[in-house]
Every structure is written in C-alpha cells, then in structure tokens.
Amino acid sequence: MSDHIKTSSSNWRTPLYACAFVLFAVALAEYSQGRLWWCPAGDWSPWSWSVMSQHNSQHIIDAYSFTHVLHGMTEFFILALLFPRVPVAWRLFIAIGIEGCWETIENTAYVINRYREVTISLNYFGDSIVNSMSDIVCCGLGFLLARWLRFWRSAAVFVLTEVVLILTIHDSLTINVIQLIWPTEMIRSWQNS
C-alpha cells in the first residue's frame, strides 16, 4: 500500500512542477505587458464581487473566477477524449498550459479593447497578475473537480453555475464567449439593464 502511494505521488510531482512553471511564465509575461500585481485602487480585500467596478479582475477571487472553474471542467473532458492514454497529471498540466496561454492573450491590448468594445466590461483594463494566477488555479481546481464528479454531475454543476452567474451578474462563460466572438446588441443591452 505505501509503495502504491509513493509511486502515485511521484507520478504527480513533475507535472505539478511544470504547472508551477506555467504560473511563473504567465506572471512574467503579464508583468512585461505592464500588468500590475494587485488592484491599483488599493483595496486589500481578497475578493471583489462587483462586476461593474474598478475592482473587477483585480483581486484574488471575483465572480469570473467561477467561469475559470468551468474552463477546467470543460478541459478535463476534452483532454480525456483527445488524449485518453496520457496520465491525468499530465492532462492537468496541458489544461494549466492552455489556461496560461488564455490568460496571457486575454491581457493583451487587443483583447482588453475587444472586451471594452463588445461586452459589459466598459471599464476593464486587464487582470491583475494575482487575479490571473488565481484564474489559472481555478481552472486546475475545475479540472480536478470534474475528475471527481465525472460527466453528469459535472454537467449539472456547469449548468447550475451558468444559471447563477446569469441571474446574479448578467454574464457567464457562455455569454462571455458569444459576446467576444459574435457580439449582439440585444445581449449587451440586457447585461446593462
């Protein structure tokens, strides 16, 4: 039994170090893009739930952190289909790598301006580095949650999370993707209501 635990934990060690390297690389890339480490307004609360404020995407956790958990859940199943023979620890690393790439791209001037033009995020000026790191960790947690819940319970959590976000902040992962790729004025007007 102890040999199995030792082998199992050693199988996770290298992929987890690789995940930590992704976090370091993304932080470095965002710093070089001019991202700040923390909320420039100076509020030291670890979270911010106000979507329409200068604190959005600047603290450790915000309403959009839940969408990053959904990223991880989705990536768990997609990667399981694409790479069924790859050990789950390495699939976690791939998911973290994908999320790290997204966080880096999301914080480019082009995407920040796109958010400001077509979504409700009129005052969005990019994530703080700490928020980006948290978003990547949330993705990893979503990945592990999906592994534990399996498909149908994960699907139920996904739908429930989307509904709660739609009702509370007038946004969700699905709406965010629609508005970034194919924005509609009807959705934007509803979000601002």
C-alpha positions as CSV (number, residue, x, y, z in Angstrom):
1,M,0.0,0.0,0.0
2,S,2.7,2.5,0.9
3,D,4.6,1.7,-2.3
4,H,1.4,2.5,-4.3
5,I,1.0,5.9,-2.5
6,K,4.7,6.7,-3.1
7,T,4.5,5.8,-6.8
8,S,1.2,7.7,-7.2
9,S,2.6,10.9,-5.6
10,S,5.8,10.7,-7.6
11,N,3.7,10.5,-10.8
12,W,2.2,13.9,-9.9
13,R,5.4,15.6,-8.8
14,T,6.9,16.5,-12.2
15,P,3.6,17.6,-13.8
16,L,2.9,19.8,-10.7
17,Y,6.3,21.4,-11.0
18,A,5.5,22.0,-14.7
19,C,2.2,23.7,-13.7
20,A,4.1,25.9,-11.3
21,F,6.4,26.9,-14.1
22,V,3.4,27.9,-16.3
23,L,2.2,30.2,-13.5
24,F,5.7,31.7,-13.2
25,A,5.9,32.2,-17.0
26,V,2.5,33.8,-17.2
27,A,3.2,36.1,-14.3
28,L,6.5,37.2,-16.1
29,A,4.7,37.7,-19.4
30,E,2.0,39.7,-17.9
31,Y,4.4,41.8,-15.9
32,S,6.3,42.5,-19.2
33,Q,2.9,43.6,-20.7
34,G,2.6,46.2,-18.0
35,R,0.0,44.4,-15.8
36,L,0.0,45.3,-12.1
37,W,0.4,42.8,-9.3
38,W,-2.7,44.0,-7.4
39,C,-5.7,46.2,-7.6
40,P,-4.5,49.8,-8.3
41,A,-7.4,51.2,-6.2
42,G,-5.5,49.8,-3.2
43,D,-8.3,47.7,-1.7
44,W,-6.7,44.8,0.1
45,S,-9.8,42.6,0.2
46,P,-9.0,39.1,-1.3
47,W,-12.2,39.2,-3.3
48,S,-14.5,41.6,-5.2
49,W,-18.0,40.6,-6.3
50,S,-18.8,43.9,-8.0
51,V,-18.5,43.3,-11.8
52,M,-19.1,46.9,-12.7
53,S,-16.3,48.4,-10.7
54,Q,-12.6,49.1,-10.9
55,H,-12.0,46.1,-8.6
56,N,-13.3,43.5,-11.1
57,S,-10.5,41.1,-12.1
58,Q,-8.1,42.8,-9.7
59,H,-8.4,40.7,-6.5
60,I,-7.7,37.1,-5.9
61,I,-11.3,36.0,-6.4
62,D,-14.1,37.6,-8.3
63,A,-17.4,36.5,-9.9
64,Y,-15.5,35.5,-13.1
65,S,-13.4,33.0,-11.1
66,F,-16.3,30.6,-11.4
67,T,-16.0,30.8,-15.2
68,H,-12.4,29.6,-14.9
69,V,-13.5,26.6,-12.8
70,L,-15.8,25.9,-15.7
71,H,-12.9,26.2,-18.1
72,G,-11.1,23.5,-16.2
73,M,-14.1,21.2,-16.1
74,T,-14.6,21.5,-19.8
75,E,-10.9,20.9,-20.5
76,F,-10.9,17.8,-18.3
77,F,-13.4,16.1,-20.6
78,I,-12.0,17.4,-23.9
79,L,-8.5,16.3,-23.0
80,A,-9.7,12.9,-21.8
81,L,-11.3,12.5,-25.3
82,L,-8.2,13.7,-27.2
83,F,-5.5,12.1,-25.0
84,P,-7.1,9.1,-23.2
85,R,-3.7,7.4,-22.7
86,V,-1.9,10.4,-21.3
87,P,-1.8,10.2,-17.5
88,V,-4.3,12.6,-15.7
89,A,-1.5,14.5,-14.1
90,W,0.0,15.4,-17.5
91,R,-3.5,16.3,-18.8
92,L,-3.8,18.7,-15.8
93,F,-0.5,20.3,-17.0
94,I,-1.9,20.6,-20.5
95,A,-5.1,22.3,-19.1
96,I,-3.0,24.7,-17.0
97,G,-0.9,25.4,-20.1
98,I,-4.0,26.2,-22.1
99,E,-5.4,28.4,-19.4
100,G,-2.0,30.1,-19.0
101,C,-2.0,30.9,-22.7
102,W,-5.5,32.3,-22.5
103,E,-4.6,34.5,-19.5
104,T,-1.6,35.9,-21.4
105,I,-3.7,36.5,-24.6
106,E,-6.7,37.9,-22.6
107,N,-4.4,40.6,-21.1
108,T,-3.1,41.9,-24.4
109,A,-4.2,45.3,-25.5
110,Y,-6.2,43.8,-28.4
111,V,-8.3,41.6,-26.2
112,I,-8.7,44.2,-23.5
113,N,-10.0,46.6,-26.1
114,R,-12.3,44.0,-27.5
115,Y,-13.8,43.3,-24.1
116,R,-14.4,47.1,-23.7
117,E,-16.0,47.4,-27.1
118,V,-18.4,44.5,-27.2
119,T,-19.1,43.4,-23.6
120,I,-20.4,45.0,-20.4
121,S,-16.8,45.4,-19.3
122,L,-16.5,49.1,-20.3
123,N,-14.0,49.9,-17.5
124,Y,-12.0,46.7,-18.0
125,F,-8.3,47.4,-18.2
126,G,-6.9,43.9,-17.8
127,D,-6.4,41.4,-14.9
128,S,-4.0,42.0,-12.1
129,I,-1.2,39.4,-12.1
130,V,-2.6,37.9,-8.9
131,N,-6.0,37.6,-10.4
132,S,-4.6,35.8,-13.5
133,M,-2.7,33.4,-11.2
134,S,-5.9,32.7,-9.3
135,D,-7.8,32.2,-12.6
136,I,-5.3,29.6,-13.6
137,V,-5.5,27.8,-10.2
138,C,-9.4,27.9,-10.5
139,C,-9.1,26.2,-13.9
140,G,-6.9,23.5,-12.2
141,L,-9.5,23.1,-9.4
142,G,-12.2,22.8,-12.0
143,F,-10.2,20.1,-13.8
144,L,-9.8,18.1,-10.6
145,L,-13.5,18.7,-9.7
146,A,-14.6,17.2,-13.0
147,R,-12.3,14.2,-12.4
148,W,-14.0,13.6,-9.1
149,L,-17.6,14.4,-10.2
150,R,-17.5,12.6,-13.6
151,F,-19.6,13.7,-16.5
152,W,-23.2,14.0,-15.5
153,R,-22.6,15.6,-12.1
154,S,-20.1,18.0,-13.8
155,A,-22.6,18.9,-16.4
156,A,-25.2,19.7,-13.7
157,V,-22.6,21.9,-11.8
158,F,-21.7,23.6,-15.1
159,V,-25.4,24.4,-15.9
160,L,-26.1,25.5,-12.4
161,T,-23.1,27.8,-12.3
162,E,-24.0,29.3,-15.6
163,V,-27.6,30.0,-14.4
164,V,-26.4,31.5,-11.1
165,L,-24.0,33.8,-12.9
166,I,-26.6,34.8,-15.4
167,L,-29.0,35.7,-12.7
168,T,-26.5,37.5,-10.4
169,I,-24.1,39.3,-12.7
170,H,-25.9,39.1,-16.1
171,D,-22.9,37.3,-17.5
172,S,-21.5,33.7,-17.7
173,L,-18.9,31.7,-19.6
174,T,-21.3,31.1,-22.5
175,I,-22.4,34.7,-22.7
176,N,-18.8,35.9,-22.5
177,V,-17.7,33.7,-25.4
178,I,-20.7,34.7,-27.5
179,Q,-20.0,38.4,-26.9
180,L,-16.3,38.1,-27.7
181,I,-16.8,36.1,-30.9
182,W,-20.2,37.3,-32.2
183,P,-21.4,40.2,-30.1
184,T,-25.1,41.1,-30.1
185,E,-26.6,44.4,-29.0
186,M,-29.6,42.6,-27.5
187,I,-27.3,40.7,-25.0
188,R,-25.3,43.8,-24.2
189,S,-28.5,45.8,-23.5
190,W,-29.8,43.1,-21.3
191,Q,-26.5,43.0,-19.4
192,N,-26.6,46.7,-18.8
193,S,-30.2,46.6,-17.5
